[in-house]
Amino acid sequence: MHQLSSHHGHFDKKRAKEAECESPLDLVAPPFPTPPNLKNIISTRKKLHAVQNYISSLEYNHTNVKYFQLRRDRGMIHLVNTAKRIMREALPIQCVEGVFLGVHLTNGVSELLRIP
């Protein structure tokens, strides 16, 4: 911390506090979730478990901030592009984003019955 001279009083204390706030903290970046590689998993149950673990690792967005534009009426291409963006940015998600991710990540799992 900076040395304070006594003749500046309050001003020096304020500057010292500002400098303290500006100093870099030893913060560690949160872990970046890695999407599951389902090609290496044989069991459908294990594939679904891996997808669920990945979706859960993104955590829930408890704020009112919408990070992604979600249009369920725009078709599969929009859904896939949105899911890829969610995976790329790895921000907290809400339920519909989780559905987009689940549909995209399990798209190649032929054993699943899809009901539109």
Sequence and secondary structure as in RCSB ss.txt:
>XXXX:A:sequence
MHQLSSHHGHFDKKRAKEAECESPLDLVAPPFPTPPNLKNIISTRKKLHAVQNYISSLEYNHTNVKYFQLRRDRG
MIHLVNTAKRIMREALPIQCVEGVFLGVHLTNGVSELLRIP
>XXXX:A:secstr
     TTSTHHHHHHHHHHHHHS              GGG   HHHHHHHHHHHHHHT B  SS   S   GGG 
HHHHHHHHHHHHHH   B HHHHHHHHHHHTTT TTS    
